[in-house]
């Protein structure tokens, strides 16, 4: 399973094009893409602050093949508001557990794409993960962020 937590939703755009989820032949702007995916399942439905429980699976997950699914990103998630009790960061982990998306009957791996910043998105991804792969250029200044993240 793939999860696109990055508000730019580049993973979603790429996967949707590869698997023909939407017709991208007439998509030339970010707004065009937004209009095409507006009513599809997305991560934005998970972070809708009016819901206490996870959304229905069909509002969240797009099945690409019998063995690959995606929780698509959404440009609207850039407006995600963090609440003070930490529920925002716990939402992805709670949903993975509620729908038994790992283990018996679930996916072997869940890969989560998030922005390269310390934010609610990366906290949510970290809380939902057992292991992390951090892609980085080997530059001195970037190591400071890795050291901070490790703490």
Secondary structure, 3 states (H helix, E strand, C coil): CEEECCCCCHHHHHHHHHCCCCCCCCCCCHHHHHHHHCCCCCHHHCCCCCCCCCCCHHHCCEECCCCCEEECCCHHHHHCCCCCCCHHHHHHHHHHHHCCCECCCCECCCEEECCCCCCHHHHHHHHCCCCCCCCCCCCHHHHHHHHHHHC
